[in-house]
């Protein structure tokens, strides 16, 4: 259990550093926005399922969270282009 939490925490740190690197070095704006939103969605899913114990929740809450996250990411990427 503790190893899993430490692994997830390390992965979150790595994804955050990756987001910072992408925002500074990617020259194509639309590519950078897509990558950053994808990494942010991945971090959100990791936090919600691992640290907020959503993996033990009802299927309705899991599906609705993923659906709303997909809509938000899609709308931000669409509006930014």
C-alpha positions in Angstrom: 0.0 0.0 0.0 2.7 2.5 1.0 4.8 1.6 -2.1 1.8 2.3 -4.3 1.2 5.7 -2.8 4.9 6.6 -3.1 4.9 5.5 -6.7 1.8 7.5 -7.5 3.2 10.6 -5.7 6.5 10.2 -7.7 4.5 9.9 -10.9 2.5 13.0 -10.1 5.8 14.9 -9.6 7.2 13.6 -12.9 4.0 14.6 -14.7 4.1 18.1 -13.2 7.8 18.5 -14.3 6.9 17.2 -17.8 4.1 19.8 -18.0 6.5 22.6 -17.1 9.0 21.4 -19.7 6.4 21.1 -22.4 5.1 24.6 -21.7 8.6 26.1 -22.0 10.0 24.2 -25.0 7.2 23.3 -27.4 7.0 25.9 -30.1 3.6 24.8 -31.6 0.9 26.3 -29.4 -1.9 23.8 -30.2 0.4 20.8 -29.6 1.5 22.2 -26.3 -2.1 22.9 -25.2 -3.1 19.3 -26.2 -0.2 17.8 -24.4 -0.6 19.9 -21.2 -4.4 19.1 -21.1 -3.7 15.4 -21.6 -1.1 15.4 -18.8 -3.5 17.4 -16.5 -6.3 14.9 -17.2 -4.0 12.0 -16.3 -2.9 13.7 -13.1 -6.6 14.4 -12.2 -7.5 10.8 -12.8 -4.5 9.6 -10.8 -5.4 11.8 -7.8 -9.1 11.1 -7.9 -8.8 7.3 -8.2 -5.8 6.7 -6.0 -5.9 9.4 -3.3 -9.6 10.1 -3.2 -10.6 6.4 -3.3 -12.8 6.8 -6.3 -11.8 3.3 -7.4 -14.1 1.9 -4.6 -17.0 4.1 -5.6 -20.1 3.2 -7.6 -19.7 2.8 -11.3 -22.0 5.8 -11.9 -19.5 8.1 -10.2 -16.5 6.7 -12.1 -18.2 7.0 -15.5 -19.6 10.5 -14.8 -16.2 11.8 -13.6 -14.5 10.5 -16.7 -17.3 11.9 -19.0 -17.1 15.4 -17.4 -13.3 15.4 -17.5 -13.5 14.4 -21.2 -15.9 17.3 -21.9 -13.8 19.8 -20.1 -10.5 18.8 -21.8 -12.3 18.7 -25.2 -13.8 22.1 -24.7 -10.5 23.7 -23.6 -8.6 22.3 -26.6 -11.4 23.3 -29.0 -11.7 26.8 -27.6 -7.9 27.4 -27.6 -7.6 26.5 -31.3 
